[in-house]
Amino acid sequence: MPDLDTREWLLTNGLGSFASGTVSDVRTRTYHGWLFAATNPPSGKTLLFSHLEASLEILGSVMALGTNVWGNGQIERTGYEQLRRFDINPVPKWTWGQDNWQLTRQLVMPYGLVGTGGWGQGGQGEQGGISNAPYPMTAVAPLGETPRPHCLPHAQCPMPNAPAQFCHRILIQYRYEGTETAILRLRLLIAERDFHHQQTASQELQFSQLLGQQQVCLQAINSGRFGIPWHLRWTQGNYQPDAVWYWDYGLSEETKRGLGDKEDLHSPGYLIVTLQPGDTVTLEARVGFPDSVPSVLTLKTFVEAVEAEQERLSQIFGWREGGRGAGEQGSRGAGEQGSRGAGEQGSRGAEEQGRSCSKFFPSASYAQCPMPNAHSPIWQQLLKASDQFIVYRASIAGPTVIAGYHWFNDWGRDTLIALPGLALVPQRFDLAKGVLRTFGHYCRHGLIANAFPDLNGEPIYNSIDAALWWIETLGLYLEATQDWDFLAEQFPVVQQIYKAFVGGTHFNIQVDATDGLVSWDARGVALTWMDVVIGAHPVTPRYGKPVEINALWYSALCWLSQWAERLSQMEYGSPVRLTKQAQRYANQAQHVKTSLQKFWNPQLGYLYDTIEPDDRRNFQIRPNAVLALSLHHCGFSEQQGCQILDLATTSLLTPYGLRSLDPGDPEYKGKYEGNQQQRDRAYHQGTVWTWLIGPYIRAWQRFYPQQSLPFDWQPLLDHFLFDACLGSISEIFDGDSPHTPRGAIAQAWSVAEVIRYIK
């Protein structure tokens, strides 16, 4: 599709719900649509509202503004040919036009976490909940069936007794400019499916609609099971029920990934709006039934939502009055970017209502000093991007971090690695504290959860390093805040981790009594960040003693020694006992530091990646050696650090991060492409990971403090602003030039590590 601009945009709502699509408005992924509602935040993501297919009629001439690629590869409609401009700031905005007319469309996804006090003054109805009083509606049944007004059961109310209430919605606004009256037709395309799968038309899948005054309430009925109710309302226009299926949309990105790539969408009807020059029409799609006394939808609703999001971000990040918001940074639209074409400036869309969520995401209370360069445009856009990953998890009633969009949920390891950039640098200290406390609460057998269940389940503890990253990140938090009361609160968790590693825990994780190093041995699983398993076979098995795990263990012991000494001075427990513990931890750290020399490969001037259970060394050149140099406490000498960085710079460093394997290795795979198994085999065999640029910089600053960094930020910043997902950073890139972005279009730890150094 050489004529289509398939760069992507992303909106989120703080609950896991999202909207996403492309600049040219064509859907290329299963994950493209205007309302993926996280029905059990941040999980249960369900596509309800795909998009509106728009056409504009002026003096009898009809211009189709939508763009579709069908399963046979045909492109029809071709509305992208009318697209004149795309802007991303402050919200996604498309401009179609010819000499005598112009139509713009904007999208905003308001912030969705609402405290128990209600959404503003609107009460339950403002949250998409169900009123006891019936709203006057006319039933329109699925095609060929008798109308059934009772088909929207009250049992679908979204968690009415939960400690927090949720609102999943998106606002759309069209504005017409021209010399003649125009007729805008908006055909509604809908679905009800899990966000990982495509919808297929069938006799069992029907959609019911109830018509009201300037609104329609919709619900799927699949084999007699009622789906999620939601409704669409508008400020002007006449809705015409016209139930039809649109078959065989083609999803080109899924074709490339070897996954299901065909989709059928249902259209229950269309809206006809007569527009005079200067007219605007606003629409809102919202999960839940309409309230009996709904809030008024006006032309100002959209503007107020954008302004509320700007205010929410300003309060979170301390942007001073008089400075420009992240959406007011002089960003250039598509028509102002020279040869870059439509839409190459990045940031995420607007949201709303941050005030009532302070119970879960309180503002920082530790440091009052402003952040560096608070009004720098690139800094503000990075902070906006970072906020997309901070979401509320209902099962733990607190904040967590989405690892990446579109398809990842929250993972322990990713969260803890990303937390310094997402929370400590922007001084969101209460957020960091809340996440650390939650993970500490769920520590079991000395392990920190790597994934949380959605409801009534046990967390998943398939990680050896999450517990050690928790200690490392706790240390960074304490250094930033001096919050020693929190240390006293969490120190029992620290000791639980220590005792479990020394005494042994799941997956045969245990400290080797002879050398003090941490080892593990459990077949069919992968416990480090190089964690791909195909069938029961890890692609990069790292049994035994991985280098970065033992570097983390050394740093953890140093933290423990410092903390025990600190607590002995705080009248916490027995000062004598704590002082003895501090000395024991220090002695053990020294023992581990000596044993870390087992990883030194003098022939390469690099670190072995693992010492295997049979004591063989893995001499592949991987970035884990750089990770080992980057921690707060480092157990390697200056000479070794310099040699490691020299080789990593020549073998692993790219403009977008570090490769996961040296290109000269026989197992190296330079492109991350093909079906899922092919991609999984390339994931850690040469693929570039952006988040690793952070450890590389920290190591460089430690061992080459007087030398400039051998890394040019511009390609990565250009990627952030103009490429892939506009206003975010991809998960991975090809190891081979030109390093095509791959994987998730927006990744938390990628953004977080850039934030730590772009100020």
C-alpha positions, 0 to 999 in steps of 0.5 A, a space after each residue: 500500500 505505497 500510497 497510504 500513510 500507515 503510521 499510527 496514533 493512540 488514545 488511552 483513558 487510564 483504565 486500559 481502554 484505547 483507540 487507535 488507527 492510522 494517519 490515512 484512516 485505513 485499518 491495518 491491524 486487529 487493534 485498530 478501532 475507536 473504542 476498545 473498552 477495558 471492561 475489567 480494567 485494564 483487561 477485558 478489552 473489547 472492540 465495540 465501536 470500530 469507526 464511522 464511514 463518512 461521505 460528504 455530499 455537496 451540490 449532488 456530488 458525493 465525496 467518500 472520505 473513508 479508506 478501506 482495504 479489502 481482503 483481496 487487496 483492493 483499496 475502496 473507498 479512497 478517501 485518503 486522496 482527499 486528505 490534506 492534513 493530519 495533526 496529532 497535537 493536542 488530539 488527532 485531527 484529520 482535514 479533508 478538502 478540495 478548493 470549495 470545501 473542507 471537513 475536519 474530524 477530531 477524536 478525544 478519549 476522556 480520562 476514565 477513572 471516576 471516584 465514588 463521588 461520581 463523575 462531576 455533578 452527573 451522578 451514576 448516569 455520568 459514569 455510563 451506569 444504569 438508571 432505574 428509570 427507563 429511558 424512552 426508546 424505540 426498539 429496532 431488532 436485528 435484521 429479520 427479528 421482532 423488536 425486543 425492548 427488554 434485550 438490554 439487561 440491567 445486569 450489565 452495569 459496570 461494577 456498581 459496588 466497586 471502590 472506583 467507577 469507570 467511564 469508557 467513552 470517546 468523543 468525535 467532532 466534525 466541522 465543515 467549512 465551504 461555500 455551499 450547504 453539505 450533507 454529511 453521512 456517517 455510517 456506524 461500523 461496530 463489533 463485539 469481540 476480544 481485542 486479539 481476535 477478528 469478528 466474523 459475521 454469522 447467524 448466531 451474532 446479531 446486534 440490537 439497537 434501541 433508538 432514543 432522542 439523538 442517540 442509539 443504544 446498542 448491544 450484541 446478542 451472540 447465541 443468546 448471550 447478551 453482550 456489553 451495552 453501549 450507546 452513541 449520541 450526537 448533537 444534530 442529525 437524523 439516524 436511519 436504521 439500516 442493518 447490514 454487514 460489511 465483509 472481508 476487511 483486510 488487515 495488512 499488518 496481521 498478514 505480515 505477522 502471520 495472524 488472522 487478517 480478515 474482519 467483518 463489521 456490522 453496521 446498524 445504521 447511519 446518521 445524516 447531518 445537514 451542515 451549513 458553512 461553519 457548522 459542527 457536529 459532536 458525537 459521543 460513544 460510551 459504554 453502558 446504558 444512557 441515564 434517564 437524565 443524561 448530561 447535555 452533549 453540546 458543541 463545547 463538550 469536545 473542547 471542554 474534554 481537551 481542556 480538562 486533559 490539559 489541566 490534568 496533565 498540568 497538575 500531574 507534571 507541574 507545568 507552570 501557568 504561562 507555559 505552553 501545554 503539551 498540545 500547544 507546542 507549536 507542533 506542525 501539521 501535515 501541511 507545514 512539515 515540508 516533505 514529511 507529509 501528513 501527520 508527523 508530530 507525536 503525542 497522545 490524545 486528550 482525556 478528562 477529569 483527573 480530579 476525582 482519581 487522586 485516591 489512586 494516583 495522588 500528586 507528588 508530595 515530596 519535592 516541590 522543585 520544578 522538573 528540569 525544562 518543564 516547558 520544553 516541547 519534547 519533554 512535555 510530549 514525552 511526559 504525555 506519552 509516559 502517562 498513557 501507560 499508567 492505568 488503574 487495575 481493578 483486581 488490586 484497586 490501585 495503579 499499575 503500568 501497561 507494558 505496551 500497546 496494543 497487546 500487552 498488559 501489566 508485567 512486573 519486570 517491565 513495570 519496575 524497570 520503567 518506574 524510574 522514568 515514568 515516576 521518579 524523574 517526573 516526580 510522581 513519587 506517590 505513584 512510585 510508592 503505590 506501585 512498589 507497595 502493591 508489588 511488595 504486598 504480593 511478594 510470595 516465597 521471596 518472588 515478586 509477581 510478574 503478572 496479576 490476575 484479573 479476578 479471583 486468581 493468583 498472581 503469576 511468579 514466573 520471574 527470577 529478576 522481578 524481585 531483584 528489580 523491586 529492590 533496585 527500584 526501591 533503592 532508587 525511590 529512597 534515594 530520590 525521596 529519603 522516605 525512610 518510613 517507607 523503608 521501615 514498612 517494606 524492609 520485611 519484604 526485602 528480608 523475605 526476598 533475601 531469605 528465599 534466595 539464600 534458602 531456596 525457592 521456586 524454580 530451584 532459585 538459590 544462592 550457591 553456597 560456594 560462591 554466593 552467586 544466584 542460580 536457577 534450574 527449571 526446564 521449559 520456562 524462561 525466568 529472565 527478560 529474554 523470556 520467549 518459550 516455544 512449546 516447552 523450549 526457551 529460545 535463549 535458555 539461560 539456566 544456571 547463573 545469568 550475569 545480570 541476575 547476579 549483578 542485581 543480586 550484588 546491588 541488592 546486597 549492597 542496598 540491604 547493608 545500607 538499609 539495615 545500617 540506616 534502620 539501626 539509627 532509626 530505632 527500628 527494631 534492635 539496633 544491635 541486631 540490625 548493625 550485625 545484619 548490615 555487616 553480614 550483608 556487606 560481607 556477603 556482597 564482597 563475596 559476591 563481588 569477588 565471585 562476579 569475576 567468574 563472568 570475566 572473559 579475558 579473551 573477549 574483554 567481555 562478560 560471559 552471559 551465563 554460567 550454566 549448571 554444568 559450569 560451562 560458560 556462554 560467551 555470546 555477546 549480549 547486552 546483559 553485560 551492559 546491564 550488569 554495569 548500569 546498576 546503582 552498585 556495580 561489582 566490576 572494575 573500571 578497566 573491565 567496564 571500559 572494555 565491555 563498553 568498547 565491545 558493546 559499542 561496536 557490536 550492539 549499539 544502534 541509533 535506536 538502542 542495543 541489539 540483543 545479540 552480536 551480528 557476528 554470532 551464528 544465531 543472529 537474526 537481523 529482521 524481526 518478521 514472519 509468523 509468530 514462531 519466526 518472530 519469537 525466534 528473532 526476539 532476543 537473537 539480534 533484535 534491537 531493544 530501545 529500553 537498553 539505551 538507558 543501561 548503556 548510558 548509565 554504564 557509559 557515564 560511570 566508566 567514561 564520565 569525561 567522554 561524550 556519549 557515542 550516541 546521537 539522539 536525533 534518530 530516536 527522537 525523530 522516530 518518537 515525533 514522526 514515525 510508527 506510533 506518532 508520539 510514542 516509542 516502539 518496543 523493538 527495531 530490526 537489528 539490521 539497518 535501516 532498523 525498521 520499528 517492530 513489535 508493540 507501537 508504544 512501549 513503556 520502558 522504551 519511553 521511560 528510559 528516554 525520559 531519564 536522559 532527555 530533559 
